[in-house]
Amino acid sequence: MSLRNVAIIAHVDHGKTTLVDQLFRQSGTFRDNQRIEERAMDSNDLEKERGITILAKCTSVEWDDGSGTHTRINIVDTPGHADFGGEVERILSMVDGVILLVDASEGAMPQTKFVTGKALALGLKPIVVVNKVDRPDERIQEVLDEVFDLFVTLDATDEQLDFPVLYASGRNGYANEGDYTLREGTLKPLFQKIVDHVPPPAADPDGPFKFLVTLLDRDNFLGRILTGLVFSGSVKTNMPIHALDNDGKIVETGRASKIMTFRGLERVPTDEANAGDIISIAGLTTATVSNTICDPSVSEPLHAQPIDPPTLSMRFAVNDSPMAGREGSKVTSRMIRDRLAREAESNVAIKVTESEDKDSFEVAGRGELQLGVLIETMRREGFELGISRPRVLFGEDETGKKTEPYETVIIDVDEEYSGTVVEKMNLRKAEMTDMRPSGGGKTRITFSAPSRGMIGYHGEFLSDTRGTGIMNRLFEKYGPHKGKIEGRKNGVLISNGAGEANSYALGPLEERGILFVGHGEALYEGMVVGENAKPDDLEVNPMKAKQLTNFRASGGKDDAIRLTPPKKMTLEQAIAYIDDDEMVEVTPKSIRLRKRYLDPNERKRASRAKQAA
């Protein structure tokens, strides 16, 4: 049986996971009457809810071209968000070709550029699939021109520029070559193109066993499971192996207690795996991502792809609010430390450092979304945390001057909102590098912006564009420090005591700003209950109740108080909203905003110390 290893690259929401569903169905991986979930590859709860791929996953289909020749195609579904780019860079070292999926209307987007650049640099040959050709607003020829221009700017070779093109609809399960007006057929042309265009793995079947770890996960029964590509030789169950780090030092020795290959969505145990196959191995306890697992006679490690550095960090602290421990089961620093250590082990894009007081941890990652997903996952596991405002990680250039991370920000907006967007981005020290119409009355504006300025802007951007704008961000470079950037303009309303919010007190507070809490909610001193209409913070009493007497009020003043529904923030919105002296209290059931120092006297002391500094 011949073998092909291929990765699917696409921007968020361009339909790669749906296309993989159809590849499963048409290759016979699923029985006709088998019940499977839509977007089967998005197995994680958060992936299903958000409709995005977060974790890279391997799968396998078998294709019979009708002549009796069977080909096993190992497919890797990659995340589209640059925040999860740490997954993508490692994955590409396992494959010999890529399928670049682009939307027939939206075309090549920033995250497509990010992953495609990595793939082309590794010399992988792309197959371009224009998906959703049945969209009424398709612009197929323009999209193909954009893809070609993108390849040229990414320094593609002549061979890579001579890419085959297929026109597909993943949802309807067809792909056609040559005629993009066809709206019928099957995915047979795509299967055939993978077999013909993607080379077999360039592995050495006769050499000693070598295997590069690119993914790591855990199993309650098998322990640590290491996934990657067999570069040479073969491995059998219980064969002695050892793990080498990038410098060639032995990390540990052991045996391959379990070997598994991918068959559809399942991991299937096997007695032997050969060069070129993507497999999972269990049996080692400390080997990790980018280590080389090999025969004990091997002393030279395989080259592992370097990973782009983290650009953003947040402080994860033990929840020390008056309501700590009421909703979560994992509240101690030891539990948080162990959980973050496990995450850093399997996710090479995250770095964890412990603070001197041992009660908080600095977690550095690629972006707000990546860290937000980690916090949401921990919250669902029963953790309680105090989260600080994100801050960017600064660097230094050769002359010792301060540098900061920049992002390429590509914004698609209706023409009427473009002026507002440009004005807001200028306030955040962004420089406009391109502006052009993108069809359908929309304008595409490209900026080079410091990451600092983009923290917290997305919610404001959606309000400014009435929810119609689309923003995509991508790490660009470390550049000169841009100086001070204005933060949040409004102050907050702070509870001056503990108790339950009362509508009698909340009614008059509505005139002061926007409330985040409703009647009957439990409050504590120092908790943020709303946004002030003015720049200063204001301490208020949201618990004040009406004094009851035997006298009836005259003039109908006993009318019921009608409150506007409070503004409830999602986790990402809350993290983006808070200021440097505030925190988000995250529990399995609640998201609360609070001041770092709950006592007003401590807040004043900290404020004076900051001004003096």
C-alpha positions in Angstrom: 0.0 0.0 0.0 1.4 3.4 -1.0 1.4 6.3 1.5 0.8 10.1 1.4 1.0 12.6 4.2 -0.8 15.9 3.6 -1.8 18.9 5.7 -4.9 21.1 5.1 -4.2 24.8 5.5 -7.0 27.4 5.5 -8.1 30.6 7.2 -10.7 30.4 10.0 -14.1 29.5 8.7 -13.1 28.7 5.1 -14.4 25.2 5.5 -11.5 22.8 5.9 -13.0 20.7 8.7 -16.2 20.3 6.7 -14.2 19.2 3.7 -12.4 16.5 5.8 -15.9 15.3 6.9 -16.7 14.7 3.2 -13.3 13.0 2.5 -14.2 10.6 5.3 -17.6 9.8 3.9 -16.5 9.4 0.3 -13.5 7.2 1.1 -15.6 4.7 2.9 -14.1 5.5 6.3 -17.7 5.7 7.7 -20.5 3.2 7.0 -23.4 4.7 5.1 -25.7 4.3 8.1 -23.1 5.3 10.7 -24.1 8.3 12.9 -21.3 10.9 13.0 -21.3 14.4 14.2 -20.9 17.3 11.9 -17.3 18.7 11.8 -16.1 15.4 13.3 -12.5 16.6 13.5 -13.5 19.4 16.0 -13.8 17.0 18.9 -13.0 19.5 21.7 -16.1 21.2 23.3 -14.6 24.6 22.8 -14.0 23.9 19.1 -17.6 22.9 18.6 -18.9 26.0 20.4 -16.7 28.5 18.7 -16.7 26.7 15.3 -12.9 26.9 15.1 -10.0 24.4 15.1 -7.8 24.9 18.2 -5.7 21.6 18.3 -4.0 20.1 15.3 -5.3 16.6 14.7 -4.2 13.6 12.6 -6.5 11.3 10.7 -6.3 8.8 7.9 -8.4 7.7 4.9 -7.8 4.9 2.4 -8.4 5.6 -1.2 -9.0 3.0 -4.0 -8.7 4.7 -7.4 -10.7 1.9 -9.0 -7.7 0.0 -10.4 -7.1 -1.9 -7.2 -4.3 0.4 -6.0 -4.8 1.3 -2.4 -3.3 4.5 -1.0 -3.4 5.5 2.7 -3.7 9.3 3.0 -2.7 10.7 6.4 -4.5 14.1 6.7 -3.6 16.7 9.3 -6.2 19.3 10.1 -4.4 22.5 11.2 -5.7 25.5 13.2 -6.4 28.6 11.2 -5.7 31.2 14.0 -2.1 32.5 14.3 -2.6 32.3 18.1 -2.3 28.5 17.7 0.6 28.7 15.3 2.8 26.7 17.6 0.7 23.7 16.6 1.1 24.5 12.8 4.8 24.9 12.6 5.5 21.4 14.1 2.8 19.7 12.1 4.3 20.8 8.8 7.5 18.8 9.4 5.3 15.6 9.3 3.8 16.1 5.8 5.1 16.1 2.2 2.4 18.3 0.7 -0.3 20.8 1.6 -3.8 21.5 0.5 -4.4 25.3 0.6 -8.1 25.9 0.9 -9.3 29.5 0.1 -12.9 30.9 0.2 -14.2 31.7 -3.3 -15.3 35.2 -2.0 -12.9 36.1 0.8 -9.8 34.9 -0.9 -6.3 34.6 0.8 -6.5 36.0 4.3 -3.7 36.8 6.9 -3.7 33.5 8.7 -3.5 31.7 5.3 -0.4 33.8 4.6 1.1 32.8 8.0 0.8 29.0 7.5 1.4 29.0 3.8 4.7 31.0 4.3 5.9 28.3 6.7 4.9 25.5 4.3 6.6 27.1 1.3 9.8 27.7 3.2 9.9 23.9 4.0 9.7 23.2 0.2 6.2 21.6 0.4 4.2 21.6 -2.9 0.7 23.1 -2.6 -2.6 22.0 -4.1 -5.0 25.0 -4.2 -8.6 24.3 -3.6 -11.1 27.1 -4.1 -13.9 26.2 -1.7 -17.5 27.5 -1.6 -17.7 28.1 -5.4 -21.5 28.0 -5.1 -21.5 31.3 -3.1 -23.5 34.0 -4.9 -20.7 36.5 -4.2 -17.9 34.3 -5.6 -15.0 36.0 -7.4 -13.0 32.9 -8.3 -10.6 34.4 -10.9 -9.6 37.4 -8.6 -9.1 35.0 -5.7 -6.7 32.8 -7.8 -4.8 35.9 -8.8 -4.5 36.9 -5.1 -3.2 33.4 -4.3 -0.6 33.6 -7.0 0.5 37.1 -5.8 0.7 35.7 -2.2 2.9 32.9 -3.3 5.2 35.3 -5.2 5.5 37.6 -2.1 6.3 34.5 0.0 9.3 33.6 -2.4 7.7 30.5 -3.7 9.9 28.5 -6.2 8.8 28.1 -9.9 7.8 24.5 -9.1 5.6 25.7 -6.2 4.1 28.5 -8.4 3.0 25.8 -10.9 0.2 24.7 -8.6 -2.8 22.6 -9.6 -6.2 24.1 -8.9 -9.5 22.4 -7.9 -12.9 24.1 -7.6 -14.9 22.6 -4.7 -17.9 22.8 -2.4 -16.9 21.0 0.9 -20.5 21.1 2.2 -21.9 19.6 -1.0 -19.0 17.1 -1.4 -17.7 17.8 -4.9 -14.4 19.1 -6.5 -13.8 19.7 -10.1 -10.7 20.5 -12.2 -10.7 23.0 -15.0 -14.4 24.0 -15.1 -15.4 26.1 -12.1 -19.0 26.5 -13.3 -19.8 22.8 -12.6 -21.9 22.4 -9.5 -21.9 18.6 -9.2 -19.7 15.6 -8.8 -17.6 13.9 -6.1 -14.3 14.5 -4.4 -12.6 11.8 -6.6 -10.5 14.5 -8.4 -9.2 15.7 -5.1 -8.2 12.2 -4.0 -6.5 11.6 -7.3 -4.7 15.0 -7.2 -3.3 14.1 -3.7 -2.0 10.8 -5.0 -0.5 12.2 -8.2 0.9 15.6 -6.9 2.0 14.8 -3.3 5.3 12.8 -3.2 5.5 9.7 -1.0 7.3 10.2 2.3 11.1 10.6 1.8 11.8 8.2 4.6 14.6 5.6 4.9 13.1 2.1 5.5 16.5 0.5 6.1 18.0 2.9 8.6 17.8 2.8 12.4 14.5 3.8 14.0 14.1 7.6 14.3 10.8 9.4 15.2 10.3 13.2 15.8 7.7 14.1 18.4 5.4 16.9 17.1 2.2 16.4 19.3 1.8 15.4 22.9 -1.3 14.4 24.8 -2.3 12.3 27.8 -4.4 9.2 28.3 -5.6 8.1 31.7 -4.6 4.5 31.0 -1.5 4.8 28.7 0.0 8.0 30.2 1.9 10.2 27.9 1.2 9.7 24.2 3.7 11.1 21.7 2.6 11.6 18.0 4.9 12.2 15.0 6.5 10.9 11.8 8.8 7.9 11.5 11.7 9.3 9.6 13.7 6.1 9.3 13.6 2.4 10.2 10.7 0.6 11.9 9.5 0.1 15.5 7.9 -2.9 17.2 6.0 -3.2 20.4 8.2 -3.4 23.5 11.3 -2.5 21.5 13.9 -0.5 23.6 14.1 3.2 22.7 15.5 6.4 24.1 14.7 10.1 23.7 17.2 12.8 22.7 16.8 16.5 23.1 17.9 19.0 20.4 21.5 18.9 21.7 21.7 15.2 21.5 21.5 14.6 25.2 19.6 11.5 26.4 16.3 12.6 28.1 15.2 9.1 29.1 15.3 5.5 28.1 12.4 3.0 28.0 10.3 0.8 25.8 7.6 1.4 23.2 4.9 -0.2 25.3 2.1 0.7 22.8 2.3 1.7 19.1 -0.8 3.2 17.5 -1.7 4.3 13.9 -4.6 6.4 12.7 -7.6 4.8 11.0 -10.2 7.4 10.4 -10.9 9.2 13.7 -9.6 6.3 15.8 -6.2 5.4 17.1 -5.7 1.7 16.4 -3.0 -0.4 18.2 -0.5 -2.1 15.9 2.6 -4.4 16.4 4.9 -2.6 14.0 5.2 0.8 12.3 7.4 1.6 9.3 9.2 4.6 7.9 7.0 7.3 6.5 3.9 6.6 8.7 2.4 9.0 11.3 2.1 7.1 14.6 1.6 7.5 18.3 3.9 5.9 20.9 3.3 5.3 24.6 5.8 4.2 27.2 7.9 7.2 28.0 7.3 9.5 30.9 9.4 12.7 30.4 10.0 12.9 26.6 8.3 15.9 25.1 7.6 17.8 21.9 10.6 18.3 19.5 12.5 15.3 21.1 13.8 12.6 18.9 12.6 9.0 19.9 15.0 6.5 18.4 16.9 3.2 18.6 19.5 3.2 21.4 22.3 3.1 18.8 21.3 6.5 17.5 23.1 9.6 19.1 22.3 12.3 16.5 18.8 14.0 16.9 16.5 15.0 14.1 16.2 18.7 13.4 13.1 20.3 15.0 11.4 23.4 13.6 12.1 26.6 15.6 9.0 28.1 17.1 8.1 31.9 17.0 8.5 33.4 20.5 5.5 34.3 22.7 4.4 38.0 22.4 1.9 38.4 25.2 1.7 37.5 28.9 -0.9 37.4 31.7 -0.7 36.8 35.4 -2.7 33.8 36.6 -3.1 34.2 40.4 -4.9 32.3 43.2 -8.4 33.7 43.6 -8.2 35.7 46.8 -11.6 37.4 46.6 -14.2 37.1 49.5 -16.1 34.7 47.3 -13.2 32.4 46.7 -13.8 28.6 46.9 -17.6 28.8 46.6 -17.9 27.6 43.0 -14.7 25.8 42.1 -13.0 22.7 43.4 -9.4 23.5 42.4 -8.3 26.7 44.1 -4.8 26.2 45.5 -1.6 27.4 43.9 -0.2 23.9 43.8 -3.1 22.7 41.6 -2.8 25.7 39.3 1.0 25.2 39.1 0.6 21.5 38.1 -2.1 22.3 35.5 0.0 25.1 33.9 3.1 22.8 33.9 1.1 20.2 32.0 -0.1 22.8 29.5 3.4 24.2 28.9 4.6 20.6 28.3 2.2 19.8 25.5 1.9 23.4 24.1 5.3 24.7 23.1 3.9 28.2 22.3 3.3 28.7 26.0 5.9 29.6 28.6 5.1 29.6 32.4 7.2 31.3 35.1 6.4 31.3 38.8 6.4 34.5 40.8 8.5 35.0 44.0 5.4 34.9 46.3 4.5 31.4 44.8 0.9 32.6 44.5 0.8 33.7 40.9 2.3 32.6 37.6 3.3 34.6 34.5 1.9 32.8 31.4 3.2 33.9 28.1 1.6 33.0 24.8 0.9 34.0 21.2 -2.2 36.1 21.8 -5.4 36.9 23.7 -7.4 34.1 22.0 -4.8 31.4 22.9 -4.6 32.4 26.5 -8.4 32.9 26.7 -9.0 29.4 25.5 -6.6 28.1 28.2 -8.4 30.0 30.9 -11.8 28.8 29.6 -10.6 25.2 29.6 -9.2 25.5 33.2 -12.5 27.1 34.3 -14.5 24.2 33.0 -12.2 21.8 34.8 -13.2 23.4 38.1 -10.4 26.0 38.6 -10.8 29.4 40.2 -8.3 32.1 39.0 -7.5 35.8 39.2 -6.4 37.0 35.8 -4.5 40.3 35.2 -4.6 42.5 32.1 -2.6 41.2 29.2 0.8 42.9 28.6 3.1 42.6 25.7 6.6 41.2 26.0 9.2 43.9 25.1 12.6 43.2 23.7 15.9 45.0 22.8 17.6 45.6 19.5 21.4 45.5 18.9 21.8 49.1 20.1 20.0 48.4 23.4 16.8 50.3 22.4 13.4 49.0 23.5 11.4 47.0 21.0 7.9 45.7 21.0 5.8 43.2 18.9 4.0 44.5 15.8 1.0 42.9 14.1 -0.3 43.1 10.5 -4.0 44.0 11.0 -6.3 43.5 8.0 -9.8 45.0 8.3 -12.7 44.5 6.0 -15.4 47.1 6.6 -18.3 48.8 4.8 -17.1 52.1 3.2 -19.1 54.3 5.5 -17.2 53.0 8.6 -13.7 53.2 7.1 -13.0 56.7 8.3 -13.9 55.8 12.0 -11.7 52.7 11.8 -8.7 54.6 10.4 -9.1 57.3 13.1 -9.3 54.8 16.0 -6.3 52.8 14.6 -4.3 56.0 14.4 -5.0 56.7 18.1 -3.5 53.2 18.8 -0.3 54.2 16.9 -1.1 52.0 13.9 0.3 52.9 10.4 -1.9 52.3 7.4 0.0 50.4 4.7 -2.7 49.6 2.1 -6.4 50.5 1.4 -8.4 49.1 -1.5 -12.0 48.1 -2.4 -12.6 44.4 -1.8 -16.0 44.0 -3.6 -19.6 44.2 -2.3 -19.2 47.8 -1.1 -16.5 46.8 1.4 -13.0 48.3 1.8 -9.9 46.3 2.9 -7.5 48.3 5.0 -4.1 47.0 6.1 -2.3 48.4 9.1 1.0 47.7 10.8 0.2 48.1 14.5 1.9 47.6 17.9 0.3 44.6 19.7 -0.1 46.8 22.8 -2.5 49.1 21.0 -4.7 46.2 19.8 -5.5 44.8 23.3 -9.1 45.4 24.0 -9.9 47.1 20.6 -12.0 44.2 19.1 -15.2 45.0 21.1 -15.0 48.7 20.3 -14.3 47.8 16.6 -17.5 45.7 16.4 -19.5 48.6 18.0 -18.1 51.1 15.6 -18.9 49.0 12.5 -22.3 47.9 13.8 -21.1 44.3 13.9 -20.3 44.1 10.1 -16.5 44.6 10.3 -14.1 41.7 10.1 -10.6 42.0 11.7 -7.7 39.6 11.2 -4.4 40.0 13.1 -1.0 38.3 12.5 2.4 38.7 14.2 4.7 40.7 12.0 7.9 41.6 13.7 9.6 43.2 16.7 10.0 47.0 15.9 10.8 50.3 17.7 8.8 51.1 20.8 6.0 53.5 19.9 5.7 55.4 23.2 2.6 55.8 25.4 -0.7 54.6 24.0 -3.9 55.9 25.6 -5.8 53.1 27.4 -9.5 53.0 28.4 -11.0 56.4 28.6 -13.7 55.7 31.2 -13.4 54.9 34.9 -15.4 52.3 36.7 -18.0 52.1 39.4 -16.7 50.2 42.5 -18.8 48.6 45.2 -18.0 50.2 48.6 -19.2 47.2 50.6 -20.4 43.5 50.6 -24.0 42.3 50.2 -26.6 41.9 47.4 -27.3 44.4 44.7 -30.6 46.2 45.1 -32.7 47.7 42.3 -33.5 50.7 44.6 -29.8 51.6 44.6 -29.1 50.5 41.0 -31.8 52.7 39.5 -30.0 56.0 40.3 -26.6 54.5 39.4 -27.8 53.9 35.8 -27.5 57.7 35.3 -23.8 57.4 36.2 -22.9 54.9 33.5 -23.3 51.3 32.3 -24.0 48.6 34.9 -22.4 45.1 34.9 -24.6 43.7 37.7 -28.3 43.1 38.2 -30.7 43.0 41.2 -29.9 40.3 43.7 -26.3 39.6 42.6 -23.8 39.0 45.4 -21.2 41.8 45.6 -18.1 42.5 47.7 -16.0 45.5 48.5 -13.7 46.5 45.6 -15.8 44.6 43.0 -16.4 46.5 39.7 -20.1 46.9 39.2 -20.2 49.2 36.2 -18.5 51.6 33.9 -18.4 55.3 34.9 -19.4 57.9 32.3 -16.5 60.0 33.4 -12.7 59.2 33.4 -12.4 58.8 37.2 -13.2 55.7 39.3 -16.2 56.2 41.6 -17.1 54.2 44.8 -20.8 53.6 45.0 -23.2 51.7 47.2 -25.3 49.4 45.0 -26.8 47.6 48.0 -28.8 50.5 49.6 -32.4 49.5 50.3 -35.5 51.7 50.6 -36.4 52.6 54.2 -39.8 51.1 54.9 -42.4 53.2 56.9 -46.1 53.0 57.5 -46.7 56.0 55.4 -47.6 55.6 51.7 -45.8 57.9 49.3 -47.8 60.5 47.6 -47.9 61.2 43.8 -47.3 57.6 42.7 -43.7 57.5 43.7 -44.0 53.8 44.7 -43.9 52.8 41.0 -41.7 49.8 40.3 -38.1 50.6 39.2 -37.4 49.4 35.7 -33.7 48.6 35.2 -31.9 48.3 31.9 -30.5 44.7 31.6 -26.9 44.8 32.8 -24.0 44.4 30.3 -22.6 40.9 30.7 -19.1 40.3 29.3 -17.6 37.1 27.9 -14.2 36.0 29.3 -12.3 37.6 26.3 -14.2 40.8 26.6 -13.6 41.1 30.3 -9.8 40.4 29.9 -9.6 43.0 27.2 -11.7 45.6 29.2 -9.8 45.7 32.5 -7.1 48.2 33.3 -3.6 47.6 34.9 -5.0 47.9 38.4 -7.9 45.5 37.9 -8.4 41.7 37.6 -10.9 39.3 36.3 -12.1 36.7 38.8 -12.8 33.5 36.9 -14.8 30.7 38.5 -16.7 27.7 36.9 -19.9 29.7 37.2 -19.0 33.4 37.2 -16.8 36.1 35.6 -16.5 39.1 37.9 -14.4 42.3 37.5 -12.6 43.6 40.5 -9.8 45.9 41.6 -6.5 44.3 42.4 -6.5 45.9 45.8 -10.0 45.5 47.3 -9.4 47.9 50.2 -9.8 51.6 49.1 -6.8 52.7 51.4 -4.5 50.1 49.7 -5.7 51.3 46.3 -4.7 54.9 47.2 -1.3 53.9 48.5 -0.6 51.9 45.3 -1.8 54.8 43.1 0.5 57.2 45.0 3.5 54.8 44.7 2.8 54.5 40.9 2.7 58.3 40.5 5.9 58.7 42.5 7.7 56.1 40.3 
